[in-house]
Protein backbone atom coordinates (compact mmCIF):
# COMPACT_ATOMS: atom_id res chain seq x y z
CA UNK A 1 0.00 0.00 0.00
CA UNK A 2 1.43 3.37 -0.98
CA UNK A 3 1.67 6.24 1.48
CA UNK A 4 -1.36 8.14 0.23
CA UNK A 5 -3.69 5.17 0.36
CA UNK A 6 -2.39 4.32 3.82
CA UNK A 7 -3.39 7.85 4.91
CA UNK A 8 -6.79 7.42 3.27
CA UNK A 9 -7.34 4.13 5.08
CA UNK A 10 -6.26 5.64 8.38
CA UNK A 11 -8.68 8.55 7.89
CA UNK A 12 -11.56 6.15 7.21
CA UNK A 13 -10.79 4.01 10.27
CA UNK A 14 -10.39 6.98 12.63
CA UNK A 15 -13.53 8.67 11.33
CA UNK A 16 -15.58 5.47 11.62
CA UNK A 17 -14.29 4.87 15.17
CA UNK A 18 -15.37 8.40 16.12
CA UNK A 19 -18.76 8.53 14.38
CA UNK A 20 -19.86 4.97 13.53
CA UNK A 21 -20.99 6.26 10.12
CA UNK A 22 -19.78 5.27 6.64
CA UNK A 23 -17.06 7.66 5.49
CA UNK A 24 -17.23 9.49 2.16
CA UNK A 25 -14.52 10.97 -0.03
CA UNK A 26 -15.05 14.55 1.15
CA UNK A 27 -14.68 13.56 4.81
CA UNK A 28 -11.48 11.66 3.95
CA UNK A 29 -10.09 14.63 2.03
CA UNK A 30 -10.63 16.91 5.01
CA UNK A 31 -9.31 14.45 7.60
CA UNK A 32 -6.23 13.28 5.70
CA UNK A 33 -5.14 16.78 4.55
CA UNK A 34 -4.18 15.50 1.10
CA UNK A 35 -3.56 17.90 -1.79
CA UNK A 36 -5.49 15.84 -4.34
CA UNK A 37 -8.90 15.98 -5.97
CA UNK A 38 -12.04 14.27 -4.61
CA UNK A 39 -11.93 12.03 -7.69
CA UNK A 40 -8.49 10.77 -6.67
CA UNK A 41 -9.79 9.98 -3.17
CA UNK A 42 -12.74 8.11 -4.67
CA UNK A 43 -10.34 6.06 -6.78
CA UNK A 44 -8.26 5.29 -3.67
CA UNK A 45 -11.37 4.24 -1.75
CA UNK A 46 -12.38 1.94 -4.59
CA UNK A 47 -8.90 0.44 -4.70
CA UNK A 48 -8.86 -0.13 -0.95
CA UNK A 49 -12.27 -1.78 -1.23
CA UNK A 50 -11.05 -4.03 -4.03
CA UNK A 51 -8.05 -5.00 -1.86
CA UNK A 52 -10.33 -5.99 1.02
CA UNK A 53 -9.46 -3.17 3.43
CA UNK A 54 -12.79 -1.34 3.11
CA UNK A 55 -16.38 -2.22 2.30
CA UNK A 56 -19.43 -0.26 1.16
CA UNK A 57 -22.48 -1.23 3.22
CA UNK A 58 -24.93 0.34 0.74
CA UNK A 59 -24.78 1.61 -2.82
CA UNK A 60 -23.69 5.26 -2.94
CA UNK A 61 -22.82 5.11 0.77
CA UNK A 62 -19.36 5.80 2.16
CA UNK A 63 -16.93 3.10 3.23
CA UNK A 64 -16.32 1.30 6.51
CA UNK A 65 -13.27 -0.71 7.55
CA UNK A 66 -13.08 -4.48 7.26
CA UNK A 67 -11.09 -6.69 9.64
CA UNK A 68 -8.15 -6.37 7.27
CA UNK A 69 -8.52 -2.60 7.35
CA UNK A 70 -8.53 -2.53 11.14
CA UNK A 71 -5.54 -4.90 11.24
CA UNK A 72 -3.49 -2.68 8.92
CA UNK A 73 -4.45 0.34 11.03
CA UNK A 74 -3.55 -1.33 14.35
CA UNK A 75 -0.24 -2.66 13.05
CA UNK A 76 0.70 0.87 12.03
CA UNK A 77 -0.03 2.52 15.34
CA UNK A 78 2.92 4.16 17.04
CA UNK A 79 3.64 4.46 20.77
CA UNK A 80 0.71 5.62 22.82
CA UNK A 81 0.15 6.86 26.35
CA UNK A 82 -2.76 7.65 28.57
CA UNK A 83 -3.56 11.27 29.34
CA UNK A 84 -1.90 12.79 32.37
CA UNK A 85 -5.07 12.64 34.46
CA UNK A 86 -5.52 8.96 33.59
CA UNK A 87 -1.93 8.10 34.49
CA UNK A 88 -2.43 9.83 37.83
CA UNK A 89 -5.64 7.82 38.31
CA UNK A 90 -3.74 4.56 37.73
CA UNK A 91 -0.90 5.62 40.03
CA UNK A 92 -3.31 6.58 42.80
CA UNK A 93 -5.22 3.33 42.47
CA UNK A 94 -2.18 1.10 42.88
CA UNK A 95 -0.62 3.35 45.52
CA UNK A 96 -3.66 2.82 47.74
CA UNK A 97 -4.57 -0.74 46.72
CA UNK A 98 -5.03 -2.91 49.78
CA UNK A 99 -6.57 -6.23 50.71
CA UNK A 100 -6.18 -9.68 49.26
CA UNK A 101 -5.19 -10.38 45.67
CA UNK A 102 -8.76 -11.35 44.79
CA UNK A 103 -9.96 -7.88 45.75
CA UNK A 104 -7.06 -6.26 43.89
CA UNK A 105 -7.82 -8.14 40.66
CA UNK A 106 -11.53 -7.37 40.88
CA UNK A 107 -10.85 -3.67 41.48
CA UNK A 108 -8.28 -3.64 38.67
CA UNK A 109 -10.91 -4.85 36.21
CA UNK A 110 -13.18 -1.97 37.21
CA UNK A 111 -10.30 0.52 36.93
CA UNK A 112 -9.49 -0.64 33.39
CA UNK A 113 -13.13 -0.42 32.36
CA UNK A 114 -13.46 3.06 33.85
CA UNK A 115 -10.43 4.22 31.84
CA UNK A 116 -11.80 2.98 28.51
CA UNK A 117 -15.57 2.38 28.84
CA UNK A 118 -15.14 -1.17 27.54
CA UNK A 119 -15.64 -4.45 29.38
CA UNK A 120 -12.44 -5.34 31.24
CA UNK A 121 -11.13 -8.79 32.13
CA UNK A 122 -8.39 -9.87 34.52
CA UNK A 123 -7.20 -13.48 34.53
CA UNK A 124 -5.91 -14.53 37.95
CA UNK A 125 -2.60 -16.37 38.33
CA UNK A 126 -2.99 -19.97 37.24
CA UNK A 127 -3.01 -22.41 40.12
CA UNK A 128 -1.10 -24.79 37.83
CA UNK A 129 1.87 -22.40 37.85
CA UNK A 130 1.45 -21.12 41.39
CA UNK A 131 3.41 -22.66 44.23
CA UNK A 132 2.87 -22.41 47.97
CA UNK A 133 5.28 -20.14 49.82
CA UNK A 134 3.94 -20.72 53.31
CA UNK A 135 1.27 -22.81 55.00
CA UNK A 136 -0.09 -22.39 58.50
CA UNK A 137 -2.91 -23.98 60.47
CA UNK A 138 -4.52 -21.33 62.65
CA UNK A 139 -6.64 -21.96 65.75
CA UNK A 140 -9.61 -19.56 65.60
CA UNK A 141 -10.96 -20.77 68.93
CA UNK A 142 -14.14 -22.65 69.65
CA UNK A 143 -12.92 -25.68 67.77
CA UNK A 144 -12.56 -23.70 64.53
CA UNK A 145 -9.41 -24.11 62.43
CA UNK A 146 -8.26 -22.26 59.33
CA UNK A 147 -5.57 -23.37 56.87
CA UNK A 148 -3.87 -20.27 55.42
CA UNK A 149 -1.70 -20.53 52.31
CA UNK A 150 0.43 -17.77 50.81
CA UNK A 151 1.06 -18.43 47.12
CA UNK A 152 4.03 -17.44 44.97
CA UNK A 153 1.76 -15.01 43.09
CA UNK A 154 1.00 -13.19 46.33
CA UNK A 155 -2.48 -14.69 46.62
CA UNK A 156 -3.67 -15.77 50.04
CA UNK A 157 -5.96 -18.78 50.12
CA UNK A 158 -7.96 -20.04 53.06
CA UNK A 159 -9.64 -23.33 53.80
CA UNK A 160 -11.81 -23.86 56.87
CA UNK A 161 -11.25 -27.20 58.58
CA UNK A 162 -14.48 -28.80 59.71
CA UNK A 163 -13.92 -30.50 63.07
CA UNK A 164 -17.51 -30.75 64.24
CA UNK A 165 -19.00 -34.21 64.12
CA UNK A 166 -15.55 -35.72 64.68
CA UNK A 167 -14.91 -36.07 68.42
CA UNK A 168 -11.23 -36.85 67.94
CA UNK A 169 -10.78 -33.68 65.87
CA UNK A 170 -12.63 -31.49 68.37
CA UNK A 171 -10.31 -32.71 71.11
CA UNK A 172 -7.23 -32.29 68.93
CA UNK A 173 -8.21 -28.76 67.91
CA UNK A 174 -8.07 -27.62 71.50
CA UNK A 175 -4.61 -29.00 72.19
CA UNK A 176 -0.96 -28.74 71.16
CA UNK A 177 -1.66 -30.94 68.14
CA UNK A 178 -2.61 -27.82 66.14
CA UNK A 179 0.95 -26.50 66.24
CA UNK A 180 2.37 -29.89 65.40
CA UNK A 181 -0.07 -30.32 62.50
CA UNK A 182 0.81 -26.85 61.20
CA UNK A 183 4.47 -27.83 61.00
CA UNK A 184 3.69 -31.06 59.20
CA UNK A 185 1.49 -29.22 56.70
CA UNK A 186 4.20 -26.65 56.07
CA UNK A 187 6.72 -29.40 55.32
CA UNK A 188 4.25 -31.12 52.99
CA UNK A 189 2.96 -28.09 51.07
CA UNK A 190 5.64 -25.40 50.78
CA UNK A 191 7.21 -25.36 47.31
CA UNK A 192 4.46 -27.56 45.89
CA UNK A 193 1.72 -26.69 43.40
CA UNK A 194 -1.79 -26.08 44.70
CA UNK A 195 -3.17 -28.26 41.92
CA UNK A 196 -1.41 -31.38 43.17
CA UNK A 197 -3.20 -33.63 45.66
CA UNK A 198 -0.79 -33.55 48.57
CA UNK A 199 0.15 -36.20 51.06
CA UNK A 200 1.93 -35.64 54.35
CA UNK A 201 4.17 -37.78 56.48
CA UNK A 202 2.56 -39.65 59.34
CA UNK A 203 3.79 -38.58 62.76
CA UNK A 204 2.37 -41.49 64.71
CA UNK A 205 0.38 -39.10 66.88
CA UNK A 206 -3.34 -39.76 66.21
CA UNK A 207 -4.46 -36.18 66.99
CA UNK A 208 -1.83 -34.55 64.76
CA UNK A 209 -2.37 -36.97 61.89
CA UNK A 210 -6.14 -36.51 62.10
CA UNK A 211 -5.82 -32.71 61.88
CA UNK A 212 -3.40 -32.94 58.97
CA UNK A 213 -5.76 -35.25 57.09
CA UNK A 214 -8.74 -32.95 57.69
CA UNK A 215 -6.75 -29.90 56.54
CA UNK A 216 -5.63 -31.60 53.32
CA UNK A 217 -9.21 -32.67 52.63
CA UNK A 218 -10.38 -29.08 53.08
CA UNK A 219 -7.63 -27.85 50.75
CA UNK A 220 -8.69 -30.12 47.89
CA UNK A 221 -12.38 -29.23 48.25
CA UNK A 222 -13.91 -27.54 45.18
CA UNK A 223 -15.21 -24.82 47.51
CA UNK A 224 -11.65 -23.59 48.10
CA UNK A 225 -10.77 -23.28 44.39
CA UNK A 226 -9.88 -19.66 43.61
CA UNK A 227 -11.65 -17.68 40.92
CA UNK A 228 -9.81 -17.47 37.60
CA UNK A 229 -11.55 -14.48 35.99
CA UNK A 230 -12.66 -11.03 37.12
CA UNK A 231 -14.87 -9.02 34.76
CA UNK A 232 -15.66 -5.35 35.23
CA UNK A 233 -17.76 -2.80 33.39
CA UNK A 234 -20.06 -5.02 31.33
CA UNK A 235 -22.64 -2.24 31.54
CA UNK A 236 -20.23 0.03 29.64
CA UNK A 237 -20.66 -1.93 26.40
CA UNK A 238 -24.45 -2.11 26.38
CA UNK A 239 -24.76 0.96 24.14
CA UNK A 240 -21.96 0.04 21.75
CA UNK A 241 -23.75 -2.63 19.71
CA UNK A 242 -26.67 -1.71 17.46
CA UNK A 243 -28.20 -5.18 17.39
CA UNK A 244 -29.59 -6.51 20.65
CA UNK A 245 -28.72 -10.04 19.51
CA UNK A 246 -25.04 -9.04 19.16
CA UNK A 247 -24.99 -7.57 22.66
CA UNK A 248 -26.68 -10.67 24.07
CA UNK A 249 -24.06 -12.90 22.43
CA UNK A 250 -21.19 -10.83 23.82
CA UNK A 251 -22.61 -10.84 27.34
CA UNK A 252 -23.14 -14.60 27.18
CA UNK A 253 -19.46 -15.07 26.28
CA UNK A 254 -18.36 -12.96 29.25
CA UNK A 255 -20.33 -15.31 31.51
CA UNK A 256 -18.30 -18.29 30.24
CA UNK A 257 -15.28 -18.07 32.53
CA UNK A 258 -13.36 -20.98 31.01
CA UNK A 259 -13.88 -19.67 27.47
CA UNK A 260 -12.66 -16.15 28.29
CA UNK A 261 -9.67 -17.38 30.29
CA UNK A 262 -8.67 -19.74 27.48
CA UNK A 263 -9.04 -16.96 24.89
CA UNK A 264 -6.85 -14.46 26.75
CA UNK A 265 -4.20 -17.06 27.53
CA UNK A 266 -4.19 -18.18 23.89
CA UNK A 267 -3.68 -14.62 22.65
CA UNK A 268 -0.79 -14.06 25.07
CA UNK A 269 0.78 -17.38 24.09
CA UNK A 270 0.47 -16.41 20.39
CA UNK A 271 2.20 -13.10 21.04
CA UNK A 272 -0.83 -11.02 20.09
CA UNK A 273 -2.04 -7.95 21.93
CA UNK A 274 -5.06 -7.39 19.65
CA UNK A 275 -7.54 -9.86 18.18
CA UNK A 276 -9.97 -8.30 15.70
CA UNK A 277 -13.29 -9.96 14.88
CA UNK A 278 -12.81 -13.53 13.70
CA UNK A 279 -9.14 -13.50 14.79
CA UNK A 280 -10.32 -14.41 18.29
CA UNK A 281 -11.69 -17.72 17.01
CA UNK A 282 -14.88 -17.20 19.05
CA UNK A 283 -17.88 -16.87 16.74
CA UNK A 284 -20.06 -14.69 19.03
CA UNK A 285 -17.21 -12.14 19.13
CA UNK A 286 -17.18 -11.62 15.35
CA UNK A 287 -18.12 -7.96 15.84
CA UNK A 288 -15.69 -7.43 18.72
CA UNK A 289 -12.03 -6.82 19.33
CA UNK A 290 -10.01 -8.01 22.29
CA UNK A 291 -6.93 -6.18 23.59
CA UNK A 292 -4.73 -8.08 26.06
CA UNK A 293 -1.41 -7.83 27.88
CA UNK A 294 0.25 -10.21 30.38
CA UNK A 295 1.32 -9.31 33.88
CA UNK A 296 4.20 -10.87 35.76
CA UNK A 297 5.39 -11.87 39.21
CA UNK A 298 9.13 -12.36 39.75
CA UNK A 299 9.73 -12.14 36.00
CA UNK A 300 7.24 -14.89 35.13
CA UNK A 301 3.95 -14.30 33.33
CA UNK A 302 1.19 -15.41 35.69
CA UNK A 303 -1.95 -13.79 34.30
CA UNK A 304 -3.34 -11.25 31.86
CA UNK A 305 -5.54 -8.18 31.65
CA UNK A 306 -7.75 -7.43 28.68
CA UNK A 307 -10.48 -5.29 27.17
CA UNK A 308 -13.43 -6.33 25.04
CA UNK A 309 -15.29 -3.86 22.86
CA UNK A 310 -16.66 -3.40 19.34
CA UNK A 311 -14.32 -3.63 16.36
CA UNK A 312 -14.60 0.16 16.06
CA UNK A 313 -12.97 0.57 19.47
CA UNK A 314 -10.36 3.23 20.18
CA UNK A 315 -7.35 0.93 19.74
CA UNK A 316 -4.67 3.42 20.71
CA UNK A 317 -6.42 4.25 23.98
CA UNK A 318 -7.25 0.59 24.71
CA UNK A 319 -3.68 -0.60 24.10
CA UNK A 320 -2.16 2.18 26.19
CA UNK A 321 -4.58 1.44 29.06
CA UNK A 322 -4.02 -2.32 29.01
CA UNK A 323 -0.24 -2.07 28.91
CA UNK A 324 -0.08 0.61 31.60
CA UNK A 325 -2.38 -1.29 33.95
CA UNK A 326 -0.63 -4.62 33.35
CA UNK A 327 2.75 -3.10 34.20
CA UNK A 328 1.37 -1.42 37.30
CA UNK A 329 -0.29 -4.66 38.40
CA UNK A 330 3.02 -6.48 37.97
CA UNK A 331 4.71 -3.85 40.13
CA UNK A 332 1.99 -4.12 42.76
CA UNK A 333 2.44 -7.89 42.94
CA UNK A 334 6.15 -7.68 43.52
CA UNK A 335 8.15 -6.36 40.59
CA UNK A 336 10.11 -3.11 40.56
CA UNK A 337 8.41 0.19 39.81
CA UNK A 338 7.63 0.43 36.07
CA UNK A 339 8.50 3.33 33.86
CA UNK A 340 5.73 5.60 32.64
CA UNK A 341 7.30 6.08 29.22
CA UNK A 342 5.21 5.58 26.11
CA UNK A 343 4.19 2.00 25.46
CA UNK A 344 4.26 0.24 22.12
CA UNK A 345 0.88 -0.34 20.48
CA UNK A 346 1.99 -2.71 17.74
CA UNK A 347 0.07 -5.99 17.71
CA UNK A 348 2.96 -8.44 18.40
CA UNK A 349 4.33 -8.42 21.92
CA UNK A 350 8.11 -8.23 21.80
CA UNK A 351 10.56 -9.18 24.54
C-alpha positions, -999 to +999 in steps of 0.1 A: +000+000+000+014+034-010+017+062+015-014+081+002-037+052+004-024+043+038-034+078+049-068+074+033-073+041+051-063+056+084-087+085+079-116+061+072-108+040+103-104+070+126-135+087+113-156+055+116-143+049+152-154+084+161-188+085+144-199+050+135-210+063+101-198+053+066-171+077+055-172+095+022-145+110+000-150+146+011-147+136+048-115+117+040-101+146+020-106+169+050-093+145+076-062+133+057-051+168+046-042+155+011-036+179-018-055+158-043-089+160-060-120+143-046-119+120-077-085+108-067-098+100-032-127+081-047-103+061-068-083+053-037-114+042-017-124+019-046-089+004-047-089-001-010-123-018-012-111-040-040-081-050-019-103-060+010-095-032+034-128-013+031-164-022+023-194-003+012-225-012+032-249+003+007-248+016-028-237+053-029-228+051+008-194+058+022-169+031+032-163+013+065-133-007+076-131-045+073-111-067+096-082-064+073-085-026+074-085-025+111-055-049+112-035-027+089-044+003+110-035-013+143-002-027+130+007+009+120+000+025+153+029+042+170+036+045+208+007+056+228+002+069+263-028+077+286-036+113+293-019+128+324-051+126+345-055+090+336-019+081+345-024+098+378-056+078+383-037+046+377-009+056+400-033+066+428-052+033+425-022+011+429-006+034+455-037+028+477-046-007+467-050-029+498-066-062+507-062-097+493-052-104+457-088-114+448-100-079+457-071-063+439-078-081+407-115-074+409-109-037+415-083-036+387-109-049+362-132-020+372-103+005+369-095-006+334-131-004+324-135+031+338-104+042+318-118+030+285-156+024+288-151-012+275-156-045+294-124-053+312-111-088+321-084-099+345-072-135+345-059-145+379-026-164+383-030-200+372-030-224+401-011-248+378+019-224+378+015-211+414+034-227+442+029-224+480+053-201+498+039-207+533+013-228+550-001-224+585-029-240+605-045-213+627-066-220+658-096-196+656-110-208+689-141-227+696-129-257+678-126-237+645-094-241+624-083-223+593-056-234+569-039-203+554-017-205+523+004-178+508+011-184+471+040-174+450+018-150+431+010-132+463-025-147+466-037-158+500-060-188+501-080-200+531-096-233+538-118-239+569-113-272+586-145-288+597-139-305+631-175-307+642-190-342+641-156-357+647-149-361+684-112-369+679-108-337+659-126-315+684-103-327+711-072-323+689-082-288+679-081-276+715-046-290+722-010-287+712-017-309+681-026-278+661+009-265+662+024-299+654-001-303+625+008-269+612+045-278+610+037-311+592+015-292+567+042-267+561+067-294+553+042-311+530+030-281+511+056-254+508+072-254+473+045-276+459+017-267+434-018-261+447-032-283+419-014-314+432-032-336+457-008-335+486+002-362+511+019-356+544+042-378+565+026-397+593+038-386+628+024-415+647+004-391+669-033-398+662-045-362+670-018-345+648-024-370+619-061-365+621-058-327+619-034-329+590-058-352+571-087-329+577-068-299+565-056-316+533-092-327+526-104-291+531-076-278+507-087-301+479-124-292+483-139-275+452-152-248+475-117-236+481-108-233+444-099-197+436-116-177+409-098-175+376-115-145+360-127-110+371-149-090+348-157-054+352-178-028+334-201-050+313-226-022+315-202+000+296-207-019+264-245-021+264-248+010+241-220+000+217-237-026+197-267-017+175-282-052+174-296-065+207-287-100+195-250-090+192-250-076+227-267-107+241-241-129+224-212-108+238-226-108+273-231-146+272-195-151+263-184-130+292-203-153+315-183-183+302-153-181+325-134-210+310-139-197+275-127-162+283-097-174+303-087-197+275-090-170+249-069-145+267-042-171+275-042-182+239-037-146+226-008-141+251+008-174+241+005-164+204+022-131+210-008-110+201-020-079+219-051-074+197-075-099+182-100-083+157-133-100+149-128-135+137-091-135+148-103-144+183-117-177+170-149-172+191-179-169+167-201-147+190-172-121+191-172-116+154-181-080+158-157-074+187-120-068+193-100-080+223-069-062+236-047-081+261-014-078+279+002-102+304+013-093+339+042-109+358+054-119+392+091-124+398+097-121+360+072-149+351+039-143+333+012-154+357-020-138+343-033-113+319-055-082+317-078-074+287-105-053+272-134-063+250-153-039+229-167-034+193-143-036+164-146+002+161-130+006+195-104+032+202-074+009+197-047+034+207-064+042+240-072+006+247-037-006+241-022+022+262-046+014+291-040-023+290-002-021+289-001+006+316-024-013+340-006-046+334+028-031+342+014-014+373-003-047+384+030-065+380+047-039+401+020-041+428+024-079+429+062-077+435+082-064+406+101-031+406+084+002+398+076+004+361+085+033+339+057+056+326+073+061+292+052+056+261+042+020+255+043+002+221+009-003+205+020-027+177+001-060+177+030-084+184+043-084+219+081-082+218+106-092+245 
